[in-house]
């Protein structure tokens, strides 16, 4: 699912050219175009920081996951230090100019839109998931969320 119609078309064209069967859909993460309980596993990579309704997106992930299903949300950490960013970019083995541009892009654009661990934990606590496991991963995080197999007792 992507909110960009041009990205949906590009992905569809590339998948077709590579002879990969994939269902790419236009849509919004806070209003997913799928039935309840549709998936056992859901992945959101490098997009969560851009969502206009992150709480709605978490609740939608919960809705479309089957009981016992897991979501993995992977994105940047706002609290990544400049030294951590430098180490990450150095590991990409780019030319000095590309490395400089990439470090500046992280610092002035990407990290500004990202969430701190406390902000993510607050969103999860307010979501239908209620809790999750936040794993630190370099300059990013991997948030693991599981939909319970049964509804909690009232």
C-alpha positions in Angstrom: 0.0 0.0 0.0 1.3 3.4 -0.9 -0.3 6.8 -0.8 1.5 7.8 -3.9 -0.3 6.7 -7.1 2.9 7.1 -9.1 4.8 4.8 -6.6 2.0 2.2 -6.9 2.3 2.3 -10.7 6.1 2.2 -10.6 6.1 -0.8 -8.3 3.5 -2.6 -10.3 5.5 -2.0 -13.6 8.7 -3.2 -12.0 7.1 -6.3 -10.5 5.5 -7.1 -13.8 8.9 -6.7 -15.6 10.6 -8.9 -13.0 7.7 -11.5 -13.3 6.9 -11.1 -9.6 3.3 -11.6 -8.6 2.4 -8.8 -6.2 -0.7 -6.9 -5.3 0.2 -3.3 -5.0 -2.6 -0.9 -3.9 -3.1 2.8 -3.6 -4.2 3.7 -0.1 -3.7 5.4 3.2 -2.2 3.5 6.2 -4.9 4.8 8.5 -7.6 3.5 6.1 -6.2 0.3 4.7 -8.1 -1.2 1.8 -8.3 -4.7 3.3 -10.8 -6.7 5.3 -10.5 -7.4 9.0 -8.1 -10.3 10.0 -6.5 -10.3 6.5 -2.8 -10.8 7.4 -0.6 -12.9 9.6 2.3 -10.5 9.2 2.6 -6.8 8.3 5.7 -4.8 7.6 6.0 -1.0 7.4 9.5 0.1 6.5 10.8 3.7 6.5 7.4 5.2 6.2 5.9 5.5 9.6 7.5 8.9 10.3 5.6 10.3 7.3 2.1 9.2 8.3 -0.4 12.1 8.9 -2.3 9.8 11.4 0.1 7.5 13.1 -2.3 6.4 15.7 -4.9 5.6 13.1 -2.3 3.6 11.2 -1.5 1.5 14.3 -5.2 0.8 14.8 -5.6 -0.2 11.2 -2.6 -2.5 11.5 -4.4 -4.1 14.5 -7.6 -4.4 12.5 -6.1 -6.1 9.4 -4.0 -8.5 11.4 -5.4 -11.9 12.2 -5.5 -12.9 15.9 -1.9 -13.8 16.8 -0.6 -11.8 13.8 2.5 -9.6 14.1 3.4 -6.2 12.7 7.0 -4.9 12.4 7.4 -1.2 12.0 10.9 -0.2 11.0 12.0 3.4 10.8 14.5 6.0 12.0 14.9 7.1 15.6 14.7 10.9 16.2 17.2 10.5 19.1 19.9 9.0 16.9 23.1 11.0 17.6 25.1 12.7 14.9 27.9 10.2 15.6 25.5 7.3 15.1 24.4 8.8 11.8 28.1 9.3 10.7 28.9 5.6 11.5 25.8 4.4 9.6 26.6 6.6 6.6 30.3 5.6 6.7 29.2 1.9 6.5 27.5 2.7 3.2 30.9 3.2 1.6 29.9 6.2 -0.6 32.0 8.9 -2.1 32.8 11.7 0.3 30.3 14.0 -1.5 27.5 11.5 -1.4 28.3 10.7 2.3 28.2 14.4 3.2 24.8 14.9 1.4 23.4 11.8 3.0 24.5 12.9 6.5 22.9 16.3 5.9 19.7 14.7 4.6 19.5 12.6 7.8 20.2 15.5 10.1 18.0 18.3 8.5 15.1 16.3 7.0 14.6 12.6 7.9 15.4 12.7 11.6 13.3 15.8 12.2 10.1 13.8 11.2 11.1 10.7 13.1 9.8 9.7 16.6 11.7 9.3 19.9 11.3 6.0 21.8 9.0 7.8 24.3 6.8 9.1 21.5 6.5 5.7 19.9 5.7 4.0 23.2 3.0 6.6 23.9 1.4 6.0 20.5 1.5 2.2 21.0 -0.1 2.6 24.5 -2.9 4.6 23.0 -3.4 2.2 20.1 -5.5 -1.0 20.0 -2.3 -2.9 20.5 -1.7 -1.3 23.9 1.9 -2.5 24.1 4.7 -3.6 21.9 8.4 -4.4 21.9 10.7 -1.5 20.7 14.1 -2.7 19.5 16.8 -0.2 18.9 18.6 -0.9 15.6 21.5 1.4 14.7 19.9 4.8 13.8 16.5 3.2 13.7 14.1 1.1 15.6 12.0 -2.1 14.9 8.7 -1.9 16.7 7.1 -5.4 17.1 3.4 -5.5 17.7 1.3 -8.6 18.2 -2.5 -8.8 18.0 -3.7 -11.1 20.8 -5.3 -14.4 19.9 -8.2 -13.6 22.2 -9.7 -10.4 23.3 -8.6 -9.3 26.8 -11.1 -9.8 29.6 -13.2 -6.7 30.5 
